[in-house]
Amino acid sequence: MLGAHAGNINVLEIEKYLRESKIARKISGYSNKLADAAVASDPSKRAANARRKGATPPLHAIESLLLALANPDEDGRIFLSRTGSPGAESIQLKYQLLNPSTHFREVVEKARSVVLAGGTMSPIGDFHTQLFSYLPAERLVVYSCGHVVPKSNIRTVVLGKGPRGKPLEFKFGARGDEELIAELGQTTLNLTNLVPNGFVVFLPSYAFLSLVKTAWGKGENKILERLGKKKKIFYEPQENSDVDSVLREFSASASNPTEGLTGAILFAVVGAKLSEGLNFSDGLARAVAIVGLPFANLGSAELQARMKYVREHTSNSGIDAGKELYENLCMRATNQSIVVR
């Protein structure tokens, strides 16, 4: 940055220009117009154009980064990461906001009241720390509605061991254990024999989902083949443009299974496209399974920065704000996957 003389640039002037000119929106609109014209003359480009529209426009990403740099230094951190093999590396530059209360405070101070509403916001202890640390606790009122489904219609079960007696412990370092993955497969197969219509299984990450698919597709147990004889199998897509079609096919197969099948099973990822905001009602999800608890990676520099910041800016000495943040991130991700079904 210093070598490029970036220190001489007035970021606030750039921020003003970007907001007033709306240059990113104008260029994106023109780009979309050209892409639509290209599709009209060559329909084979339709799929690529749909994927492009589903992604964040590059200029908007650059604009967001430049606007973030106008924040006070202590309110955020910049992270540079490299992925991929040498010679084919992908470099990512990311801004991590650590103090959202700065942006929220103006609204709070001018309004008579502020309502934060959401379907699965609990647990909310760290909301006070991150958004309202300057307000006394008595100023905050928390109200939680009951679930639309009566408790008598819901059964929660924690499985600590698989059918062969192996502990189902999906710690990050153990996820490559072939015996553990095989035990998970047999457990899933046994549950599939009991669950009618739709069955949704959430896994910790796309990488683990890929690992499970590969392991279950080979070997003498042939888990995927046996699952496919009970239910039609679907997987959460990584492309946004494919989500609707997968959901339509899963819904149809779960509600009206073909002859010889009892429904459909959908393997999804916690915190991804299918874990929040979707209503798997009635027969679409007669059972929902969470494989392990989705704790964030403690080795992540971004998470460490967030935990350090909240610890340094929390006045309540009786609470480890960093630990609370870490646990709440996990519990909210879990709730978003299972509570609203």
N, C-alpha and C positions, 0 to 999 in steps of 0.2 A: 504493500500500500504506500509506504513512504518512498520506495524507489520509483513508483509511478506518479509521485507528487500528488497523491490523492488527498493528502492533508490540506492542500490548498483549495479543495472543493467545498463550497458551502452546501451542505446536505439539505439545509432548510429551504434554500432557494430551489433546489431540485424538487423537493417535496411539494412546494407551492406550484411549480410548473406542472408537475404530473397531475395534481388534483384539479387544477383549473383548466388545463388543456384537454384532459381525458384522452391523451394520445394513445395509451395502450388499448382502450376500448375501440377507438377509431381504426387503428391498424388491424386489430383482431377482426372487426366487422368487415373490413375490406378483404382480409385474407379468407374469411368464410365465404364471401361473395365469389371470389375467384375459384375456391375449391368446389362450390356448388355448380359453377359453370363448367368446371372440368368433369364433374360427375354426369352432368347433362349430356355432354358429348361422348363420354366413355363410362357407361354404367359399371364396368368392372372395378372402378375406383370407389364405389359406394361404401364398401366395408372399411377401407382404409380411411375414408373421410369421416365415417361414424366414430372410429377409434380416436381420430384426431380431435373431434369435437368433444369427446368424452374426457379428454385430458385437459389439464390447466394450460392455457396459452402461454408460451414461453415468455412473452413480453410482460404478462401479468405477474409471473413469478419474479422477474427482474424488478418490476415496479414495487412489489411487496417487500423485497429485500432492501431496496433503496429507502423506502418509507420507514422500515424498521430501524435502519441505521440512524434515523433522526431521534430515536429514543435516547434518554440519558444512559451513559455507559453502565451504571450499576443496575439498570433494569433488564439487561439481557446479556447474552453471550453469543459469539459467533463460533461455529464448529465447522471444521474442514475434515472430510472423511474420504478415504479411498477404498474402493472395492474392485475385485477382479484380479486377474493375473497380470504380471508385468508385461507391458506392451499393449494391454487391452484394458487398462484401468479406467474406472469411472470415478470422477471426482465430484463430490457434492459439497456445496457451500450452503450452510443453514444457519438461520438466526433463531435462537431460543429465547422467547420472552419469559422472564423470571418474575416480573412484577405486573400482573394484569390489573391490579387495583388502581394504578395511575390512570389508565384509560377509563376505568369504571367510576372513578371518584366524582368526576364532573356531573355525571348523570345522577348519582346518589345525592349530591349536595343541592342540586337544583329541583329535583322532583319531590313531591309530597310523600310519595311512597314508590318503592321499586319492587316488582314481583319477578322472581326467578322461577319459571315453571318448566317442568320436564317430566317425562315418563319414568325414567330410572336414574334419578340424581343421587339416591342414597348409596353409601353413607356420605354425609355432607360436612363432617367435621372440619375438613381442610378448606372448605369454601370460605369459612370465616377468616381463616388465616390468610388466604390468598386474595380475597376480594374486599373484606371488610375489617382488616386488622386495626384500623383507626377508629372503629366504632365499638362501644361497649356491647357486651353480649346481650343485654336486655333489650337492645334496639332491634334484635332479630327475632322473627316469629317463624317457626317451622310448622308446616301442616302437611300431613301425608294421608292421601286417600287410601281406602282399602282396595283390594284387588277385586276385579269384576267376577272372578271365579271363586266360589266359596271354598274355604279350607278343606271341607269334607270331600271335595272333588280332586284334591291334589295330594300326592304322596311324594315325599322327598327321601331318597335313599343314598347313603354314602357307601360306596364299595371300596373296601380297603385291600381286598385280595381278589384274585381271579379264580376261575373254576378249578385250576390246578394248584391253588394255594400260594402262588407267587404274589408278593405285595405289589399293588399298583401305585408305585411311587414315580411320578413323572417329573423328577427334578431335571434341570437343564442338562446336566452331565450324564444322566441315565437314559436319555431319549434315544440313543443309538443302540441300546441293549436289545438284541434280537429276541431273546426270551421274553422280555417285557412286551415288545410289540406283538409277539405271537399270543401272549396272554390277553392283551387288549383285544386282539382279533377274535379269540374264542369267547371272551366276555361279550363283545358286540354281537357275535353270532347267536349266543344264548338269549340275549335280550331281544334280538330280532324275532326269535321264535315266539316271544310273549307279546310283542307290541303289534297291534293291528294298524292298518293304514300308514300314516306318515311317522317317520322316526328321524329326528335331527340330532346329529353328533357334532359337537364343537371341539376342535383341536387347537393347540396353542399357537400354531403358526403355519404358514404355507409350506415352509421347509419340512416341518414334521408331517404334514398331510402328504407331501410327496414321498417322504420316507416310508410312511405307513402303506401307501398305495403300492410302492415297489415291493416291500416285504410281503404283503398279503397276496401279491400276484404270483409269487414263486414259492417253491418249497412244497413239501408233501401235504401240508395242511390245506392249501388252496382256499384260503379264507374268502377271497373275493369271488371265486367261482361258487362257493357254497352260499355266500350272501346273495349273489345274483339269482339263485334259485328260489330265494324267499321274497326278496324285494328288488325293485329296479333301483340301480345305484346312480346317484348324482353327486357331483363335486362343485363346490363354490368356485366360480371362474375368477381369474385374476383381472380380466378385462371388464370394465364397467358395461361395455356395450353388450356383453353376453349374459348379464345377470337376469334380465327380464325373460329371456327365452328359457333359461334353466329353471327359473321359478315356475313358469307356465307348465313346462313338461313335468316337473316334480309334483305340482298341484294336481294335474290330471292323473298321474300315475298313483298318487296317494289316495285320491278320492274314488277313482274308478280303476282299481288294479286289473291288469289283464289276467286271463285264466292261468291258474297255477301259482300266481304271486299273491302276497297278502298286502301289498302296498308299495311304498318307496322309502328309501333311506337317503338322506342328504348329509354329506360331510362338509362342514363349514369351518370357518376360522374365527376365533374370538377376536373382537375388535375390528373385524373387516366389514365387508359389504352387507352380509346377511345377519349381523349380530345385533342390529338395532333398527327400530323403525318399521319392521316388517311384522305382519300379524299372521302367524301360523296358527290359525284358529281351528277348533274342532278336530276333524280328522287329519289335518295337515301335520299336526305334531302331537300324537298321542303320548309321546315320550321325548324328552330332551336330555341329552347326556353331555356333560362337560368332562373332558379328559384332562385331569390335573387342574391345578389352580394357575391362572394366567398372570403370575407375578412377572413384573418387568425385569429386565436384565440389570442387576446391580452393578455390573461392570460398565454400563453405559455412561459416557461422560456427560450426556445431557441430563440423565436422571440424577447423577451425582450433583450436578450444578443446581438443579431444582431443590433437592433435599437440603443441600448446604444453605441455599438462600432462605428457605422457610425456617430453618433452624435459627439462623442469625437474626431473623426479623419477627420472631414469635415472642411475645411478652410473657406468655403462660409458661413458667419454668417447670410446671408439673407434667407437661406433655412433650414428648419427643415429636416435634412437628414433621421432621423428615420421615420417621418411621410411620407416622399416621398417614402421610401422603402416599408412601409406598404401598401400605396395606389397602388404602381406599381406592387406589388405581386398580388394584386387583379385584376388589369386591364390586366396584362399579362395572368393570368389564364382565364379570360373572353375571351380575344382575341384568345387564343389557342383553345378555344372551338367553337367559331363561325366564326372567320374571314376567315379561310382557307377553309370553306365549299364550 
